[in-house]
């Protein structure tokens, strides 16, 4: 009885720690991409855990091949899967909802153990699972409360998927032929989790590099590097990036193309076509557009758009090194140049840009004016209201409503703005 009580106390303390991850995940969701945040978590934890092992003079146990495979699955599910899904879910759901969803761990463990691992469950186990599920349903769909939004339900589903990953981790631990001490298991999970979390981040960077080459080949565009213009552009981007809370890994540039556009690529790259720069009348217009694209970058909309559009030829080109011909045309025109993000993604990127411009003490309306100058009044062009992006005049109206007078000096001096406008003069 005493041993069981101690076990319950340990489990209670563990659940308190799990609850704190909701707060940490909420903070991480606002600053880093999920996989980068996950890799950073394990990068910090691994040497600390290993140091504890050395301090306790704990030897690393000998592990069989089957157990090693189980440990990798555990790290993928309970380490990377749990953390990434929890960070993604708390970005969409409230901390309270996420905390309640984490309470379904007993029910999820019972369900997976019975259906997947074919373990027999006692009536007491099923009763606990039913009560936990009923509690979650009551809190989520409580009488008198408004129906949760699709965004909230999506966040709850992601957190629930994180719980499933954690349940897999717990259940697989019982399948190890030689159980590992808790500290050794934690160290193994942390080290393996770090390596596994790096794979998607490296893949996304590879996507960005290939997309970068495709865009430049498709449009015959070169990076504009006029010294004075580049200096002004770096100053502008740095101010926006720092205000947006993004790190120095963001890469940006101006490309020599007459197309009036700007776009974000997977892997942290943002490009501005000289054609859009030529139509701009002041630095605030360009700053708002760049902030919008950084919003897409922070929300990883380029990756979602690539997956959504199913750019098969691009993926074939990625695998076999073919970045010419039809694969360039299809990927470049459909996914990047048209910026075919969803209506929600565009709305969120606009919100991001407006917030950044407010932080910079500069007006948000000029960006909308630039977009309207480029596209004209889209409502008169017969575009459907279910278009994949909000109409330009609607975006301008929103930016006008949420506009604030300038409270800080211009982001660029008059001389710097002239230098930026002529950044591609030697490429023409």
PyMOL commands that set and color helices and strands:
alter all, ss='L'
color gray80, all
select helices_A, chain A and resi 2-29+34-55+65-92+95-102+105-115+123-140+150-173+182-219+227-244+274-279+283-299+301-309+312-320+326-337+343-360+365-375+378-381+392-401+414-421+425-427
alter helices_A, ss='H'
color red, helices_A
select strands_A, chain A and resi 251-255+262-265+269-273
alter strands_A, ss='S'
color yellow, strands_A
deselect
rebuild
show_as cartoon
